[in-house]
Amino acid sequence: MSKIALITGATAGIGEATARLFAQQKYNLVLLARRTERLQLLAENLSSEFGIEVKTLVVDVREKEAVQKLEGLPEEWKKVDVLINNAGLSRGLDPINAGDTDDWDVMIDTNVKGLLYVTKIVSNWMIKNGSGHIVNIGSIAGKETYINGNVYCATKYAVDSLNQAMRIDLLPHKIKVTGIHPGAVETEFSEVRFKGDKERAKKVYDGFEPLHAQDIADTIWFAVSRPAHVNINDMIVLAAAQANTTHLLREV
C-alpha cells in the first residue's frame, strides 16, 4: 500500500512544491489549505499526473474546530506516515511598540497554535500506527531575531522549541521529528507580510538569488527518505548569498 503524507498550507510555495515532490514519489496525499479552488485544482493535477490518491480538506489551521475535520477521514487515510506542518506566515514588519495586535494574533494562531492543533490529532494516529515522521517548517527567524521581526521570530522560536519537545515526547512511540529552517525563500511569504504590496515584496529579493520552494521541498524529502534508523533533527537552509538573517550579498 502507498505511503501517506499530510501537508498543511498545500496550495502555494513550499507546500505546493512538497506536495508535487511527494506525489512524484508515489505518496498518497492529504492536503490542507484555505483556498478551495486552488486546492481542488492541485489535487486534480497531482492525481492525474502521478496516478496517486488525494484527499483535500479546506481548513484554516487557526480554527480548532475546523482542524477537527481531520477526524472525519476514513480510517485508511489516518495511516499517515509523514506530517509536514508547513502552514505559516508573517504579517507586518514594525517595532514592538507599533505592532498591529491583529497581525500578532494571526501569526501566533497560525504558526504555533495551528501547528499544535494538527500535530495533536495526527501524532495520535501515528502512535496507534506504531511509527511516523513529523516535519515542522520553521525559519532562520527561529534561530536569530532580527530588527522588527519580534512576534514572527517569537513564533518560529516556539516552533524550534516544540521540535525539541516533540522529539522527547514521541520518542517512545518511534516517531521521528525534523525541523527545517529556511532563510530567504521567494514565495508568497513577503506579499503576505506586506499585505499584498507586490512591489515592496519583490524588493526583499533584489540583488541576489533567493531559495526557491523546490529547494526546501528537496530538503524535506532528503530528511524523510533517510533509513529507518536515521533522523535528521534540524536543518538550516540558506541561499548562498545569505550568511544569516541580516547579512546578504546583494549585487546591484
N, C-alpha and C positions, 0 to 999 in steps of 0.2 A: 504493500500500500504506500502511496506517495506521502512524503512528509508534509507537514502543515506549518506555515509561517503566518503569524498575525502581525499586521503592520498598522500603526496609527499615523494619522497625518499623511495618508497614502496618495493624495491626488496631485502633489506638486513636489518639486525639488528632490531632496534626499529620499523622501518616502516613495515617490513615484519611481525613481531610479532603482531603488532597492526592490520594489515590487517586481519590476521588469527583470532584474537580475535573478531573483529567486524563481520567477516563472521560467526563465531560461534553464534553471537547474531542476526544473520539473517539480517544484514545490506547489502544492495546492495552497491557496491564499485566502485569508480572512482580512479584508481591507476595511479600515475605519477612516472616515473623513466627514467633513461638514457639508461639502458641496455635492449635491445629489447627481447632477448631470455629469460632472467630471468623473465622479466615482463610477457611475454606471458605464460610461464610455471606456474608462480604463479597464474595467472588469471584462467588458466585451472584447476589447482589443487583445488583452493578455490571454483570454480563454481561446480566442480564435487563432492567435499566432503560435501559441505554445502548447495547445491541447491540454490545458490544466483546468481544474475546477476552481471557481472563485465565489466566495460569499462576501457580500457587501453589507455594511451597516452604516447608515447615515447617523453619525454621532459626534457631538461636541464633547470632548473628554472632560470639559469643565463641569458638565452636568452629571452628577452622581446617578440620578435616576435613569438618564439616557444610557449611561455605560452599562447599567444592569440589563440592557437588551442582549448583551453577550450571553447571559444565562439562558436565553431562549434558543440558542443554536442547537441543532441536533447533536446528540451525544458523540457521533463520529467526528464532528467538527471541533469537539472540545479536546481532541488528542493533539493539541498544539505542541510542536517540537521547538519552535523558536518564536519568542515575542520580541518585537522591535518597537520600543517606545520612542517614536520619532516625533510625535506631535509636540510642537513647542514654538515659541515666538518671543519677539521683543517688541515693546511699544514705547516710543519716546526715547529721548536722549537728553535728559535735563538733570541739573543738580538736585540733590535730595530735597532741598527747600522749595524747589519749583516744580517738583514732580506732580503728575496727574494721578490722583489716587485710584481713578477708574483704570488707568493703564496698569498700575501696580496689581490691582485685583485680577486683571486678565492674565498677567504674566504668572502670578502665584498660582492661580486656579488652573492654568493650562500646564505649566512647566513642572509643577510639583504635585498638586492635588490630582490633576488628571492622570499623571503617570501612576500615582498610588492607586487610584480607583481601578484602572485597568490591570495593574500588576496584582492586586489582591485577588481578583477573580481568576486570572489566568494562572497565577502561581499555584492556586489550589487545584486547578486541573492538572498541572504538571506534577504536583505531589501525588495525586491519585494515579497518574500515568507512570510515576517512578523515575522520571527524568525530564530535562528541558534545558533551554538556554534563553536567558533574558539579556537583551542588548539595549542599553539605555543611551540615547544620544544626548550627550552633554554639550560642552563648549570649552574652548580655551578660556572663556569668561568665567568658568567654574574652577579655574586654576590660578588666574591672575585678575584682579579687579582693575578696571580702567576708568578714566575720568568720565563721569556722568553715567556709568554703567550700573551703579548702585543696585537697584532692585533686580534687574535682569541678571547681573552677576550673582547676586544672592541666591536666586532660584537655581542657577546652574551649580553653585557650590553645594546647594541642597541635594541636587541630583548626584553629585560626586560622593557626598556622604551616604546617600541612600544606596549607591552601588556597593559601598563597603559593608553597610548593614545587611543588605540582601544577601551578599556573598556569605556572611556569617550565618544568618538565619536559615538560609536554604541549603547550606552545605550538607546537612544530614539527609536531605531529600535528593541529592545528586543533581541539583540544578545549578548550572553554570551562570555566572553573571559577568557581563563585559560592559565597560564604559568606553564609549567612543567620543572624543572631544575634538571637534573640528575647529579650525581657525576660520579665516575669511572664505566663505563659500558663496559664489554668486548664484543665488536662487531668488525667491520672492521675499527672503528674510528682510532685506533693507527696505523694500517697498512697504512691508507691513510695519516695520519700525517707524517709518516716516509717513505712515498713514496715506499711502497712495502717491506720494511725491516721487515720481519716477526719475526725474532729473537729479534730485538730491541723492536718491538711492544709487544711481549709476555712478556718481562721483566717488562713492565709497571704494570702488574698484578701479579708479583711474590710475594709470601708470604702472600696473603690474598685472600678472595673470593670477587670478584667484583660483582656489579649488573649484571643481565642478561637482555637481551632485553625484555623478558617476564615480568620482574618486572615493567618496565616502561609502557609496554602495559597495564598491570593491573591497574596502576596508572591513565593512561589516561581514561580507561573505568570507573573507580570509579568516576572521575570528570564528565564525560559525563552522567553517569547514575543517577546523583542526581535528586531529584524532580525539577519541573519547577521553583519553587521559590528560589532555591538554586544555587549559583555559587561558585565554588572553584576558587578563584582568582589566587592563587600562591602556588606551592608546590616544596620544595627542597627534593630530594630523594637521599640519600647516602647509600653506603654499611655500614654495622655495623662496619666495620674496618676502616672507614673513618670519621674523625671529621670535616675536611674542605678540602680546595684544597691541602694543603701541609702536613697535619698530618694523617698518615696512620699507623696502627698497622700491621707490617709485621712479620710473624713468619717464620724465615728462619733457 
